[in-house]
């Protein structure tokens, strides 16, 4: 029963990709409507910052695991 429910939910998610993109489109629309290049640059910097942190954490985790396994 759980497997069927999971498959149905996954299928519904793939049928509605516009729901997944809603927030990005709204952010872009706000930045475009303001016409302020500084706010657009700040938004881009914030996205890069939020994207980089998980990669740095995962890289640090793998580094410590590698160092621990090597000893």
OpenMM code with the backbone's topology and positions (N, CA, C; nanometers):
from openmm import Vec3, app, unit

residues = "UNK UNK UNK UNK UNK UNK UNK UNK UNK UNK UNK UNK UNK UNK UNK UNK UNK UNK UNK UNK UNK UNK UNK UNK UNK UNK UNK UNK UNK UNK UNK UNK UNK UNK UNK UNK UNK UNK UNK UNK UNK UNK UNK UNK UNK UNK UNK UNK UNK UNK UNK UNK UNK UNK UNK UNK UNK UNK UNK UNK UNK UNK UNK UNK UNK UNK UNK UNK UNK UNK UNK".split()
positions = [
    Vec3(0.0827, -0.1198, 0.0000),
    Vec3(0.0000, 0.0000, 0.0000),
    Vec3(0.0871, 0.1262, 0.0000),
    Vec3(0.1937, 0.1257, 0.0839),
    Vec3(0.2818, 0.2416, 0.0895),
    Vec3(0.3532, 0.2639, -0.0430),
    Vec3(0.3904, 0.1553, -0.1083),
    Vec3(0.4604, 0.1673, -0.2356),
    Vec3(0.3704, 0.2310, -0.3407),
    Vec3(0.2463, 0.1901, -0.3453),
    Vec3(0.1521, 0.2469, -0.4423),
    Vec3(0.1295, 0.3950, -0.4158),
    Vec3(0.1157, 0.4302, -0.2891),
    Vec3(0.0947, 0.5698, -0.2533),
    Vec3(0.2173, 0.6533, -0.2909),
    Vec3(0.3342, 0.6004, -0.2683),
    Vec3(0.4575, 0.6715, -0.3042),
    Vec3(0.4674, 0.6923, -0.4544),
    Vec3(0.4328, 0.5908, -0.5300),
    Vec3(0.4381, 0.6015, -0.6764),
    Vec3(0.3378, 0.7048, -0.7255),
    Vec3(0.2194, 0.7057, -0.6706),
    Vec3(0.1172, 0.8033, -0.7113),
    Vec3(0.1618, 0.9451, -0.6774),
    Vec3(0.2161, 0.9647, -0.5586),
    Vec3(0.2634, 1.0980, -0.5207),
    Vec3(0.3788, 1.1436, -0.6088),
    Vec3(0.4706, 1.0551, -0.6393),
    Vec3(0.5820, 1.0886, -0.7272),
    Vec3(0.5312, 1.1252, -0.8667),
    Vec3(0.4345, 1.0514, -0.9152),
    Vec3(0.3751, 1.0791, -1.0461),
    Vec3(0.3076, 1.2163, -1.0476),
    Vec3(0.2371, 1.2506, -0.9397),
    Vec3(0.1707, 1.3806, -0.9319),
    Vec3(0.2711, 1.4956, -0.9270),
    Vec3(0.3828, 1.4733, -0.8610),
    Vec3(0.4859, 1.5774, -0.8552),
    Vec3(0.5423, 1.6034, -0.9938),
    Vec3(0.5646, 1.4979, -1.0705),
    Vec3(0.6193, 1.5157, -1.2050),
    Vec3(0.5173, 1.5756, -1.3013),
    Vec3(0.3901, 1.5640, -1.2714),
    Vec3(0.2878, 1.6230, -1.3573),
    Vec3(0.2736, 1.7740, -1.3373),
    Vec3(0.3204, 1.8251, -1.2260),
    Vec3(0.3020, 1.9674, -1.1973),
    Vec3(0.4355, 2.0377, -1.1701),
    Vec3(0.5238, 2.0464, -1.2690),
    Vec3(0.6528, 2.1120, -1.2442),
    Vec3(0.6396, 2.2621, -1.2217),
    Vec3(0.5321, 2.3228, -1.2718),
    Vec3(0.5159, 2.4669, -1.2508),
    Vec3(0.4978, 2.5006, -1.1030),
    Vec3(0.4492, 2.4077, -1.0240),
    Vec3(0.4382, 2.4321, -0.8808),
    Vec3(0.5762, 2.4365, -0.8155),
    Vec3(0.6697, 2.3603, -0.8683),
    Vec3(0.8043, 2.3573, -0.8123),
    Vec3(0.8834, 2.4831, -0.8470),
    Vec3(0.8492, 2.5491, -0.9575),
    Vec3(0.9228, 2.6663, -1.0019),
    Vec3(0.8594, 2.7969, -0.9539),
    Vec3(0.7533, 2.7905, -0.8815),
    Vec3(0.6767, 2.9103, -0.8480),
    Vec3(0.7588, 3.0134, -0.7721),
    Vec3(0.8341, 2.9722, -0.6750),
    Vec3(0.9070, 3.0689, -0.5939),
    Vec3(1.0176, 3.1372, -0.6733),
    Vec3(1.0889, 3.0633, -0.7552),
    Vec3(1.1956, 3.1245, -0.8344),
    Vec3(1.1392, 3.2275, -0.9312),
    Vec3(1.0269, 3.1959, -0.9920),
    Vec3(0.9664, 3.2902, -1.0854),
    Vec3(0.9197, 3.4161, -1.0131),
    Vec3(0.8710, 3.4008, -0.8914),
    Vec3(0.8255, 3.5180, -0.8167),
    Vec3(0.9433, 3.6065, -0.7782),
    Vec3(1.0525, 3.5457, -0.7363),
    Vec3(1.1712, 3.6256, -0.7020),
    Vec3(1.2218, 3.7004, -0.8236),
    Vec3(1.2274, 3.6327, -0.9362),
    Vec3(1.2748, 3.6969, -1.0586),
    Vec3(1.1822, 3.8108, -1.0994),
    Vec3(1.0529, 3.7906, -1.0867),
    Vec3(0.9575, 3.8946, -1.1248),
    Vec3(0.9726, 4.0181, -1.0363),
    Vec3(0.9964, 3.9981, -0.9080),
    Vec3(1.0137, 4.1116, -0.8166),
    Vec3(1.1392, 4.1897, -0.8524),
    Vec3(1.2462, 4.1203, -0.8795),
    Vec3(1.3717, 4.1882, -0.9134),
    Vec3(1.3596, 4.2614, -1.0457),
    Vec3(1.2953, 4.1990, -1.1428),
    Vec3(1.2791, 4.2638, -1.2723),
    Vec3(1.1882, 4.3862, -1.2640),
    Vec3(1.0859, 4.3800, -1.1810),
    Vec3(0.9921, 4.4921, -1.1732),
    Vec3(1.0527, 4.6123, -1.1015),
    Vec3(1.1471, 4.5886, -1.0110),
    Vec3(1.2090, 4.7003, -0.9393),
    Vec3(1.3028, 4.7793, -1.0295),
    Vec3(1.3721, 4.7125, -1.1192),
    Vec3(1.4645, 4.7802, -1.2081),
    Vec3(1.5888, 4.8317, -1.1367),
    Vec3(1.6213, 4.7745, -1.0226),
    Vec3(1.7364, 4.8166, -0.9442),
    Vec3(1.8462, 4.7118, -0.9583),
    Vec3(1.9571, 4.7446, -1.0252),
    Vec3(2.0615, 4.6439, -1.0455),
    Vec3(2.1294, 4.6000, -0.9151),
    Vec3(2.1324, 4.6886, -0.8147),
    Vec3(2.1944, 4.6505, -0.6878),
    Vec3(2.1155, 4.5389, -0.6192),
    Vec3(1.9832, 4.5458, -0.6247),
    Vec3(1.9035, 4.4410, -0.5617),
    Vec3(1.9154, 4.3094, -0.6380),
    Vec3(1.9273, 4.3176, -0.7704),
    Vec3(1.9465, 4.1958, -0.8490),
    Vec3(2.0808, 4.1317, -0.8149),
    Vec3(2.1839, 4.2130, -0.8000),
    Vec3(2.3159, 4.1616, -0.7626),
    Vec3(2.3127, 4.1009, -0.6222),
    Vec3(2.2422, 4.1642, -0.5309),
    Vec3(2.2311, 4.1115, -0.3946),
    Vec3(2.1567, 3.9783, -0.3941),
    Vec3(2.0536, 3.9662, -0.4748),
    Vec3(1.9795, 3.8410, -0.4838),
    Vec3(2.0689, 3.7306, -0.5385),
    Vec3(2.1455, 3.7616, -0.6418),
    Vec3(2.2375, 3.6622, -0.6975),
    Vec3(2.3437, 3.6212, -0.5952),
    Vec3(2.3969, 3.7170, -0.5202),
    Vec3(2.4956, 3.6847, -0.4169),
    Vec3(2.4350, 3.5959, -0.3091),
    Vec3(2.3119, 3.6232, -0.2710),
    Vec3(2.2444, 3.5419, -0.1709),
    Vec3(2.2225, 3.3994, -0.2186),
    Vec3(2.1875, 3.3835, -0.3446),
    Vec3(2.1680, 3.2499, -0.4006),
    Vec3(2.2994, 3.1727, -0.4001),
    Vec3(2.4068, 3.2383, -0.4412),
    Vec3(2.5379, 3.1722, -0.4416),
    Vec3(2.5798, 3.1354, -0.2998),
    Vec3(2.5565, 3.2221, -0.2055),
    Vec3(2.5908, 3.1956, -0.0657),
    Vec3(2.5129, 3.0748, -0.0138),
    Vec3(2.3838, 3.0722, -0.0378),
    Vec3(2.3018, 2.9606, 0.0092),
    Vec3(2.3380, 2.8300, -0.0604),
    Vec3(2.3844, 2.8388, -0.1847),
    Vec3(2.4217, 2.7196, -0.2586),
    Vec3(2.5580, 2.6671, -0.2131),
    Vec3(2.6489, 2.7551, -0.1743),
    Vec3(2.7855, 2.7145, -0.1423),
    Vec3(2.7968, 2.6475, -0.0056),
    Vec3(2.7198, 2.6894, 0.0905),
    Vec3(2.7325, 2.6375, 0.2272),
    Vec3(2.7159, 2.4851, 0.2340),
    Vec3(2.6127, 2.4245, 0.1748),
    Vec3(2.6032, 2.2779, 0.1824),
    Vec3(2.7220, 2.2064, 0.1185),
    Vec3(2.7737, 2.2606, 0.0078),
    Vec3(2.8895, 2.1986, -0.0558),
    Vec3(3.0120, 2.2061, 0.0342),
    Vec3(3.0313, 2.3157, 0.1017),
    Vec3(3.1448, 2.3302, 0.1927),
    Vec3(3.1313, 2.2323, 0.3088),
    Vec3(3.0123, 2.2195, 0.3638),
    Vec3(2.9910, 2.1261, 0.4740),
    Vec3(3.0150, 1.9814, 0.4327),
    Vec3(2.9664, 1.9438, 0.3167),
    Vec3(2.9855, 1.8065, 0.2691),
    Vec3(3.1332, 1.7813, 0.2395),
    Vec3(3.2014, 1.8785, 0.1791),
    Vec3(3.3444, 1.8626, 0.1522),
    Vec3(3.4227, 1.8473, 0.2822),
    Vec3(3.3888, 1.9244, 0.3836),
    Vec3(3.4545, 1.9112, 0.5132),
    Vec3(3.4294, 1.7760, 0.5754),
    Vec3(3.3071, 1.7268, 0.5648),
    Vec3(3.2733, 1.5953, 0.6184),
    Vec3(3.3554, 1.4867, 0.5499),
    Vec3(3.3627, 1.4907, 0.4172),
    Vec3(3.4407, 1.3914, 0.3450),
    Vec3(3.5892, 1.4023, 0.3763),
    Vec3(3.6381, 1.5238, 0.3981),
    Vec3(3.7782, 1.5412, 0.4341),
    Vec3(3.8083, 1.4743, 0.5677),
    Vec3(3.7226, 1.4948, 0.6675),
    Vec3(3.7445, 1.4327, 0.7973),
    Vec3(3.7302, 1.2806, 0.7917),
    Vec3(3.6373, 1.2317, 0.7117),
    Vec3(3.6233, 1.0870, 0.6953),
    Vec3(3.7485, 1.0303, 0.6284),
    Vec3(3.7960, 1.0970, 0.5253),
    Vec3(3.9167, 1.0524, 0.4557),
    Vec3(4.0359, 1.0509, 0.5501),
    Vec3(4.0496, 1.1565, 0.6296),
    Vec3(4.1612, 1.1650, 0.7226),
    Vec3(4.1521, 1.0565, 0.8308),
    Vec3(4.0313, 1.0293, 0.8764),
    Vec3(4.0114, 0.9258, 0.9787),
    Vec3(4.0397, 0.7862, 0.9224),
    Vec3(4.0006, 0.7617, 0.8002),
    Vec3(4.0229, 0.6300, 0.7375),
    Vec3(4.1703, 0.6087, 0.7050),
    Vec3(4.2417, 0.7146, 0.6814),
    Vec3(4.3816, 0.7051, 0.6413),
    Vec3(4.4708, 0.6691, 0.7601),
    Vec3(4.4321, 0.7053, 0.8801),
    Vec3(4.5143, 0.6782, 0.9998),
    Vec3(4.5104, 0.5337, 1.0398),
] * unit.nanometer
topology = app.Topology()
chain = topology.addChain("A")
for resn in residues:
    res = topology.addResidue(resn, chain)
    for name in ("N", "CA", "C"):
        topology.addAtom(name, app.Element.getBySymbol(name[0]), res)
